């Protein structure tokens, strides 16, 4: 034990946390009371715990973890006995292969680490957390284990996780040595596995002035997850650059890359975007789970009437369909699901995207490269010479791309694309505003749609509620509607929401609407006609239908469908 006491003393002096005089006072008290030096330092007020944790993390190259924002897998409590967790003030947070990661207040406690290895049979990797957060986590996962209903078990990381990385032969000796160091590899692996277990759609790795912040976007909302010491920043970012095929020597320019891993017996793609900032290089990793595409359109959450209309539109031999909505509204997932449905041996399907998101077998996919003149318009012209049956254009951004797409739809191709508009009818006006002739738009367009994602109430903590009367003003609801809300639990990370589903507003183009387009009718006039005469369901009506089924909250309806 004296060795670890000496390491702590050395740390306190080297980090200038305590003067030699104050440290001697603490050592005198420690000898009199015969308690660990760490307890004296904290209980007698020589140093505050966050500062000590930060120093330990930086000195020992260990990441810190904010347990208050962390949902612990209940199944890990079967590996670490409650007695051991309470005795050493630690809690298990992850298992990757034969390595168990535990959060500890005192990572210098060699007895705790040895006992864990002996009792669990796993290799043990510690991360550092506040003692009060650890005690609260122990209370949550052990004391309440018998009281709570069993939660769905999350799959541990495959043993093949680390072997799925392929590194390029970039010769930068110092960074290469650091990125291959075990702690760096483990931190990156832990980060990725936790993001996938939490169902994150994005991982944000953000350099701050004094540390590296890691945030996960779950169900559309960003939340803090990890804080990594500043001195590890370059090695962590270089590690991700290497597995993404990026240039680790370039820190001044934005870069884009991708990599894939195996997780729970399935392949998951990560699209990586790097942007230089004032404090370093920020990385955003977009999680692209291809297994969600194979589930088909039925799994996206559309109502039965909407699904019928969508399938009717994609059954047409030629023409154009548009999916509109803001960034992150699930447009790409919907269109890729349609591509999967159309992907048969007798069809030649070609996509042009910026960038290619999901890589699908049997489909020709072309990435946009504007720096060499390969933009949407240029690529689309070349695609038309390849005798395609189905064309997916990632986004219609300019009049030239729109003109080529419209003419392709008129000459026998089935064309799909996206636009950024608020509702389905506005897509028609947007195409006309781009300079396209209204009669061409009217003749080629089969369907225009607008999509949003709504957060579903967590079924594990779902409770009936009575909403504020002010929230219900302006809503036309069925009589006797029961409202629900999630109270917050471990399964949903105390948000009350678990998962998202899509709502889709579909405008089918009939002969009357074609006449209105040619005459130059406004988008509001077209929408009014479609709602009144074609029984078109607006985004709000689609959301209200889910509200009346008890799937979403009234607050979510207002958030998603208010323009």
Rosetta blueprint (number, residue, H / E / L):
1 X L
2 X H
3 X H
4 X H
5 X H
6 X H
7 X H
8 X H
9 X H
10 X H
11 X H
12 X H
13 X H
14 X H
15 X L
16 X L
17 X L
18 X L
19 X L
20 X H
21 X H
22 X H
23 X H
24 X H
25 X H
26 X H
27 X H
28 X H
29 X H
30 X H
31 X H
32 X H
33 X H
34 X L
35 X L
36 X L
37 X H
38 X H
39 X H
40 X H
41 X H
42 X H
43 X H
44 X L
45 X L
46 X L
47 X L
48 X L
49 X H
50 X H
51 X H
52 X H
53 X H
54 X H
55 X H
56 X H
57 X H
58 X H
59 X H
60 X H
61 X L
62 X L
63 X L
64 X E
65 X E
66 X L
67 X H
68 X H
69 X H
70 X L
71 X L
72 X L
73 X L
74 X H
75 X H
76 X H
77 X H
78 X H
79 X L
80 X L
81 X L
82 X H
83 X H
84 X H
85 X H
86 X H
87 X H
88 X H
89 X L
90 X E
91 X E
92 X E
93 X E
94 X E
95 X E
96 X E
97 X L
98 X L
99 X E
100 X E
101 X E
102 X E
103 X E
104 X E
105 X L
106 X L
107 X L
108 X L
109 X L
110 X H
111 X H
112 X H
113 X H
114 X H
115 X H
116 X H
117 X H
118 X H
119 X H
120 X H
121 X L
122 X L
123 X E
124 X E
125 X E
126 X E
127 X E
128 X E
129 X L
130 X L
131 X H
132 X H
133 X H
134 X H
135 X H
136 X H
137 X H
138 X H
139 X H
140 X H
141 X H
142 X H
143 X H
144 X L
145 X L
146 X L
147 X L
148 X L
149 X L
150 X L
151 X L
152 X L
153 X L
154 X L
155 X L
156 X L
157 X E
158 X L
159 X L
160 X L
161 X L
162 X H
163 X H
164 X H
165 X L
166 X L
167 X L
168 X L
169 X L
170 X L
171 X L
172 X L
173 X H
174 X H
175 X H
176 X H
177 X H
178 X H
179 X H
180 X H
181 X L
182 X H
183 X H
184 X H
185 X H
186 X H
187 X H
188 X H
189 X H
190 X H
191 X H
192 X H
193 X H
194 X H
195 X H
196 X H
197 X H
198 X L
199 X L
200 X E
201 X E
202 X E
203 X E
204 X E
205 X E
206 X E
207 X E
208 X L
209 X L
210 X L
211 X E
212 X E
213 X E
214 X E
215 X E
216 X E
217 X E
218 X E
219 X L
220 X L
221 X E
222 X E
223 X E
224 X E
225 X E
226 X E
227 X E
228 X E
229 X E
230 X H
231 X H
232 X H
233 X H
234 X H
235 X H
236 X H
237 X H
238 X H
239 X H
240 X H
241 X H
242 X H
243 X H
244 X H
245 X L
246 X L
247 X L
248 X L
249 X L
250 X L
251 X L
252 X L
253 X L
254 X L
255 X E
256 X E
257 X E
258 X E
259 X E
260 X E
261 X E
262 X E
263 X E
264 X L
265 X L
266 X E
267 X E
268 X E
269 X E
270 X E
271 X E
272 X E
273 X E
274 X E
275 X E
276 X E
277 X E
278 X L
279 X L
280 X E
281 X E
282 X E
283 X E
284 X E
285 X E
286 X E
287 X E
288 X E
289 X E
290 X L
291 X H
292 X H
293 X H
294 X H
295 X L
296 X L
297 X H
298 X H
299 X H
300 X H
301 X L
302 X L
303 X L
304 X H
305 X H
306 X H
307 X H
308 X H
309 X H
310 X H
311 X H
312 X H
313 X H
314 X H
315 X L
316 X L
317 X L
318 X L
319 X E
320 X E
321 X E
322 X E
323 X E
324 X E
325 X L
326 X L
327 X L
328 X L
329 X L
330 X L
331 X H
332 X H
333 X H
334 X H
335 X H
336 X H
337 X H
338 X H
339 X H
340 X H
341 X H
342 X H
343 X L
344 X L
345 X L
346 X L
347 X L
348 X L
349 X E
350 X E
351 X E
352 X E
353 X E
354 X L
355 X L
356 X L
357 X L
358 X L
359 X L
360 X L
361 X L
362 X L
363 X L
364 X E
365 X E
366 X E
367 X E
368 X L
369 X E
370 X H
371 X H
372 X H
373 X L
374 X E
375 X L
376 X H
377 X H
378 X H
379 X H
380 X H
381 X H
382 X H
383 X H
384 X H
385 X L
386 X L
387 X L
388 X L
389 X L
390 X E
391 X E
392 X E
393 X E
394 X L
395 X L
396 X L
397 X L
398 X L
399 X H
400 X H
401 X H
402 X H
403 X H
404 X H
405 X H
406 X H
407 X H
408 X H
409 X H
410 X H
411 X L
412 X L
413 X L
414 X E
415 X E
416 X E
417 X E
418 X E
419 X E
420 X L
421 X L
422 X L
423 X L
424 X H
425 X H
426 X H
427 X H
428 X H
429 X H
430 X H
431 X H
432 X H
433 X H
434 X L
435 X L
436 X L
437 X L
438 X H
439 X H
440 X H
441 X H
442 X H
443 X H
444 X H
445 X E
446 X E
447 X E
448 X E
449 X E
450 X E
451 X E
452 X E
453 X E
454 X E
455 X E
456 X E
457 X E
458 X L
459 X L
460 X L
461 X L
462 X E
463 X E
464 X E
465 X E
466 X L
467 X L
468 X L
469 X H
470 X H
471 X H
472 X H
473 X L
474 X L
475 X L
476 X L
477 X L
478 X L
479 X L
480 X L
481 X L
482 X L
483 X E
484 X E
485 X E
486 X E
487 X L
488 X L
489 X L
490 X L
491 X L
492 X L
493 X L
494 X L
495 X L
496 X L
497 X E
498 X E
499 X E
500 X E
501 X E
502 X E
503 X E
504 X E
505 X E
506 X E
507 X E
508 X E
509 X L
510 X L
511 X H
512 X H
513 X H
514 X H
515 X H
516 X H
517 X H
518 X H
519 X H
520 X L
521 X L
522 X L
523 X H
524 X H
525 X H
526 X H
527 X H
528 X H
529 X H
530 X H
531 X H
532 X H
533 X H
534 X L
535 X L
536 X L
537 X L
538 X L
539 X H
540 X H
541 X H
542 X H
543 X H
544 X H
545 X H
546 X H
547 X H
548 X H
549 X L
550 X L
551 X L
552 X L
553 X L
554 X H
555 X H
556 X H
557 X H
558 X H
559 X H
560 X H
561 X H
562 X L
563 X L
